[in-house]
Amino acid sequence: MPNCPRPAPEPSPSEITPPAVWQRRRELVQAGVAAGLIGVAAPLRAQKLPAKPGPYSTMEKATPEKLVKEYCNFYEFGTDKEDPARLAPKLLKTRPWTVQVEGEVKKPGAYDIDMLLKLAAMEDRIYRLRCVEAWSAVVPWVGYPLAELIKRVEPTGNAKFVEFVTLADPKQMPGLRASVIDWPYVEGLRMDEAMHPLTLLTFGMYGEVLPAQNGAPLRIVVPWKYGFKSGKSLVKIRFVEKQPVNSWQRSNPSEYGFYSNVNPNKDHPRWSQATERRLGEDGLFAKRRPTLMFNGYGEQVASLYAGMDLNKFY
């Protein structure tokens, strides 16, 4: 099956960290030099991220980087696919940046983005994970398993869900003037979904730090769910007892549920989700491919939903 995760292939040059840098990563971090590696001391778009292959990378060829950077959904910068790439790099300020962790945790607080990067590097937990995306692309993300951060902040027994909140700043985000949804953008995961090793707290893609239009400086990637489930430009991570109402569910509950799992047997009210066409496979006559259950990650995640009616819990 083309989407099925398999051991990672040889990475492309854009995904490779020079061996000398990789081998000395720990001592560089301890010496305080790692900041230069992770995008603090130089222009962010030019920085490489040290990373090692993730355990669930697909063997499929990555979608051309240019396409992924230019074809974006980030409604805070406009609803046209070209708006984020045109506006976000000029307007979004990604330093300084902190993420507030709050709610049902023993160690709440403000986490600086560069501190998170240093932490991930010191723990040798920055992964390169080439994922099949549910908006039909293959993207080599770079990030830190969300589970590692969750363990560090020590959720209480009342923490059943994790809620993610995106920045909502009208000065930086002209799309907020439109009433597409109730801002800020909010998403959520069940705790076991958030703890799954495929769920990535993502700093970069194609071996470099995230571009502004793709959710800089920090976003969530959940490969078995539709792309809108992955909150971008995160400013808050909340641990809560009750299931959060995500933004699309709030705006249009008849079309969007909480789970947003890829399920080709559950049609959207306005279109079929049974087939898909990859980004870059242009033309009306390009052959479509069958959409795979859980986006091809069923072997890894189907057990999370054992016994659930996935037409009801969509």
C-alpha positions as CSV (number, residue, x, y, z in Angstrom):
1,M,0.0,0.0,0.0
2,P,1.6,3.3,-1.1
3,N,0.8,5.2,2.1
4,C,1.8,2.6,4.6
5,P,4.6,3.8,6.9
6,R,7.9,1.9,6.4
7,P,11.5,2.3,7.5
8,A,12.9,5.6,6.2
9,P,14.7,5.7,2.9
10,E,18.0,7.5,2.3
11,P,17.2,11.2,3.0
12,S,17.4,13.8,0.4
13,P,20.2,16.4,0.7
14,S,17.8,19.0,2.0
15,E,17.0,16.7,5.0
16,I,20.6,15.9,5.9
17,T,22.6,17.5,8.8
18,P,26.4,17.4,8.2
19,P,27.9,14.4,10.1
20,A,30.3,16.6,12.0
21,V,27.5,18.7,13.3
22,W,25.3,15.7,14.1
23,Q,28.1,13.9,16.0
24,R,28.9,16.9,18.1
25,R,25.3,18.0,18.8
26,R,25.3,17.2,22.5
27,E,28.5,19.1,23.3
28,L,27.5,22.0,21.1
29,V,24.2,22.3,23.1
30,Q,26.0,22.1,26.4
31,A,28.5,24.8,25.2
32,G,25.7,27.1,24.3
33,V,26.5,27.0,20.6
34,A,23.3,25.1,19.6
35,A,21.4,28.3,19.3
36,G,23.2,28.9,16.0
37,L,22.1,25.5,14.8
38,I,18.4,25.9,15.7
39,G,17.8,29.3,14.2
40,V,18.4,31.9,16.8
41,A,21.6,33.6,15.6
42,A,20.9,33.8,11.9
43,P,17.9,34.4,9.6
44,L,15.4,31.7,10.4
45,R,14.7,30.6,6.8
46,A,18.3,29.8,6.3
47,Q,18.8,27.5,9.3
48,K,19.2,23.7,9.3
49,L,17.8,21.5,12.0
50,P,19.7,18.6,13.4
51,A,17.5,15.5,13.2
52,K,17.5,11.7,12.9
53,P,15.1,9.5,11.1
54,G,11.7,8.9,12.8
55,P,10.5,5.3,13.4
56,Y,7.4,5.7,11.1
57,S,8.7,7.5,8.1
58,T,7.2,6.5,4.8
59,M,9.3,5.4,1.8
60,E,7.2,7.5,-0.6
61,K,8.9,10.3,-2.4
62,A,8.5,13.7,-0.8
63,T,6.4,16.3,-2.5
64,P,8.5,19.1,-4.0
65,E,9.2,21.6,-1.3
66,K,8.2,24.6,-3.4
67,L,4.6,23.2,-3.8
68,V,4.2,22.6,0.0
69,K,5.4,26.2,0.8
70,E,3.2,27.8,-1.8
71,Y,-0.1,25.8,-1.4
72,C,-1.2,26.5,2.2
73,N,-4.2,26.7,4.4
74,F,-3.6,29.3,7.1
75,Y,-6.8,31.3,7.2
76,E,-5.3,33.8,9.6
77,F,-3.5,35.2,6.5
78,G,-6.4,34.7,4.1
79,T,-8.6,32.0,2.6
80,D,-6.9,31.7,-0.8
81,K,-4.2,29.1,-1.0
82,E,-1.6,31.7,-2.1
83,D,-2.3,34.2,0.7
84,P,-0.2,32.6,3.4
85,A,3.0,32.4,1.3
86,R,2.4,35.9,0.1
87,L,1.7,37.5,3.5
88,A,3.0,35.4,6.4
89,P,6.7,35.8,5.7
90,K,6.4,39.5,5.8
91,L,4.1,39.9,8.8
92,L,4.6,37.0,11.2
93,K,7.2,37.7,13.9
94,T,8.4,34.3,15.3
95,R,11.0,35.7,17.8
96,P,10.5,36.1,20.7
97,W,7.9,33.3,21.0
98,T,6.6,31.5,24.0
99,V,4.0,28.7,24.4
100,Q,1.9,28.8,27.6
101,V,1.3,25.3,29.1
102,E,-1.7,25.4,31.4
103,G,-4.6,23.5,32.9
104,E,-4.4,20.1,34.5
105,V,-0.7,19.8,34.8
106,K,1.7,19.8,37.8
107,K,4.3,21.9,35.9
108,P,2.5,24.7,34.0
109,G,4.4,27.6,32.7
110,A,5.7,29.6,29.7
111,Y,8.0,27.6,27.4
112,D,10.3,29.7,25.1
113,I,10.5,28.2,21.6
114,D,14.3,28.2,21.7
115,M,14.3,26.5,25.1
116,L,12.1,23.8,23.6
117,L,14.5,23.3,20.7
118,K,17.5,23.1,23.1
119,L,15.6,20.6,25.2
120,A,14.8,18.4,22.3
121,A,18.4,18.5,21.0
122,M,19.8,17.7,24.4
123,E,17.5,14.7,24.7
124,D,18.4,13.5,21.2
125,R,14.7,13.7,20.4
126,I,14.5,15.8,17.2
127,Y,13.2,13.5,14.5
128,R,12.9,13.7,10.7
129,L,9.5,12.1,10.0
130,R,8.4,11.9,6.3
131,C,4.6,11.7,6.5
132,V,1.8,11.2,4.0
133,E,-0.4,14.2,4.6
134,A,-4.2,14.0,4.5
135,W,-4.3,17.0,2.2
136,S,-2.5,14.7,-0.2
137,A,1.2,15.5,0.0
138,V,4.3,13.8,1.4
139,V,6.2,16.1,3.8
140,P,9.4,15.5,5.7
141,W,8.6,17.2,9.0
142,V,11.2,17.9,11.7
143,G,10.0,17.8,15.3
144,Y,9.8,16.5,18.9
145,P,7.3,13.9,20.0
146,L,4.5,15.7,21.8
147,A,4.5,12.8,24.3
148,E,7.9,13.9,25.6
149,L,6.7,17.4,26.4
150,I,3.5,15.9,28.0
151,K,5.7,13.7,30.3
152,R,7.8,16.7,31.3
153,V,4.8,18.8,32.4
154,E,3.2,15.9,34.3
155,P,-0.5,16.0,33.6
156,T,-2.8,15.2,36.5
157,G,-5.4,12.4,36.5
158,N,-8.0,14.9,35.4
159,A,-6.2,15.6,32.1
160,K,-8.2,13.7,29.4
161,F,-7.7,16.0,26.4
162,V,-5.1,18.4,25.1
163,E,-6.2,21.7,23.5
164,F,-4.1,23.8,21.1
165,V,-4.5,27.5,20.6
166,T,-3.1,29.4,17.6
167,L,-1.9,33.0,17.8
168,A,-4.6,35.6,17.0
169,D,-2.9,38.9,16.4
170,P,-4.7,41.3,14.0
171,K,-1.5,43.3,13.5
172,Q,0.2,40.3,12.1
173,M,-2.7,38.3,10.7
174,P,-4.9,40.2,8.3
175,G,-7.2,37.2,7.9
176,L,-8.6,37.8,11.4
177,R,-10.7,40.6,9.9
178,A,-12.9,38.0,8.2
179,S,-15.4,36.0,10.2
180,V,-14.5,32.6,8.8
181,I,-14.4,31.2,12.3
182,D,-14.4,32.4,15.8
183,W,-10.8,33.3,16.5
184,P,-8.4,32.2,17.9
185,Y,-8.2,28.9,16.1
186,V,-8.5,26.0,18.5
187,E,-7.9,22.3,18.1
188,G,-7.8,19.3,20.4
189,L,-6.7,15.7,20.8
190,R,-7.7,13.0,23.2
191,M,-4.8,12.3,25.6
192,D,-3.9,8.9,24.1
193,E,-3.9,10.5,20.6
194,A,-1.6,13.2,21.9
195,M,0.7,10.6,23.5
196,H,1.0,8.5,20.3
197,P,4.6,8.6,18.9
198,L,3.3,9.8,15.5
199,T,2.0,13.0,17.0
200,L,4.8,15.6,16.5
201,L,5.4,19.0,18.0
202,T,6.9,20.3,14.9
203,F,9.7,22.9,14.4
204,G,10.6,22.4,10.8
205,M,10.2,20.7,7.4
206,Y,12.6,19.7,4.6
207,G,15.5,19.9,7.1
208,E,14.9,23.6,7.9
209,V,12.9,25.6,10.4
210,L,9.2,26.0,9.5
211,P,8.4,28.8,7.1
212,A,5.9,31.3,8.4
213,Q,3.2,30.2,6.0
214,N,3.4,26.6,7.2
215,G,2.9,27.4,10.9
216,A,6.1,28.8,12.2
217,P,7.6,28.6,14.7
218,L,5.7,25.7,16.2
219,R,2.8,23.5,15.1
220,I,1.3,20.1,15.6
221,V,1.4,17.3,13.0
222,V,-1.0,14.4,13.4
223,P,-0.5,12.3,10.2
224,W,-3.6,10.1,10.4
225,K,-6.0,13.0,10.7
226,Y,-7.0,15.7,8.2
227,G,-4.6,18.6,7.9
228,F,-6.9,21.2,9.7
229,K,-6.4,19.1,12.9
230,S,-2.8,20.3,13.1
231,G,-2.8,23.7,14.8
232,K,-0.2,26.2,13.6
233,S,1.8,29.0,15.3
234,L,0.9,27.7,18.7
235,V,0.7,30.0,21.8
236,K,-1.1,27.8,24.2
237,I,-1.3,24.1,25.1
238,R,-4.0,23.4,27.6
239,F,-4.7,20.1,29.5
240,V,-8.4,19.8,30.2
241,E,-10.9,17.3,31.5
242,K,-13.7,17.8,29.1
243,Q,-13.5,17.4,25.3
244,P,-12.7,20.8,23.8
245,V,-14.9,22.1,20.9
246,N,-12.5,22.7,18.0
247,S,-12.9,25.7,15.7
248,W,-14.4,23.9,12.7
249,Q,-16.7,21.9,14.9
250,R,-17.9,25.1,16.5
251,S,-18.4,26.8,13.1
252,N,-20.1,23.9,11.3
253,P,-20.9,20.9,13.5
254,S,-22.9,19.1,10.7
255,E,-19.7,18.9,8.6
256,Y,-16.8,18.7,11.1
257,G,-16.6,16.6,14.2
258,F,-14.0,16.4,16.9
259,Y,-11.9,13.5,15.7
260,S,-11.3,14.4,12.0
261,N,-9.7,11.0,11.3
262,V,-9.2,10.1,7.6
263,N,-12.1,7.8,6.9
264,P,-12.9,7.2,3.2
265,N,-16.1,5.6,4.1
266,K,-17.5,8.7,5.7
267,D,-18.3,11.3,3.0
268,H,-18.2,15.0,3.8
269,P,-21.7,16.3,3.2
270,R,-20.5,18.2,0.1
271,W,-18.0,15.8,-1.4
272,S,-16.7,12.3,-1.5
273,Q,-13.5,11.5,0.5
274,A,-13.0,8.1,-1.1
275,T,-10.3,9.1,-3.5
276,E,-7.5,11.7,-3.6
277,R,-5.0,13.3,-5.9
278,R,-1.5,14.2,-4.7
279,L,-0.3,17.8,-4.7
280,G,1.7,18.2,-8.0
281,E,-0.4,15.6,-9.9
282,D,-2.1,18.3,-11.9
283,G,-4.8,18.2,-14.5
284,L,-8.4,17.1,-14.5
285,F,-7.4,13.8,-16.0
286,A,-4.7,12.9,-13.5
287,K,-5.5,9.5,-12.0
288,R,-6.9,9.7,-8.5
289,R,-5.9,7.1,-5.9
290,P,-8.0,5.4,-3.2
291,T,-7.9,7.2,0.1
292,L,-6.7,4.8,2.8
293,M,-8.2,4.4,6.2
294,F,-6.4,6.5,8.8
295,N,-4.4,7.9,5.9
296,G,-2.5,4.6,5.7
297,Y,-1.5,4.6,9.4
298,G,-4.1,2.1,10.5
299,E,-1.6,-0.5,11.7
300,Q,-0.2,2.2,14.1
301,V,-3.4,3.9,15.3
302,A,-6.5,1.8,14.7
303,S,-6.4,0.4,18.2
304,L,-7.0,3.9,19.6
305,Y,-10.6,3.7,18.2
306,A,-11.4,0.0,18.8
307,G,-15.2,-0.4,19.3
308,M,-16.0,3.2,18.2
309,D,-18.6,4.0,15.5
310,L,-16.3,6.1,13.2
311,N,-19.3,7.4,11.2
312,K,-20.7,8.8,14.4
313,F,-17.4,9.9,15.9
314,Y,-16.1,11.6,12.8
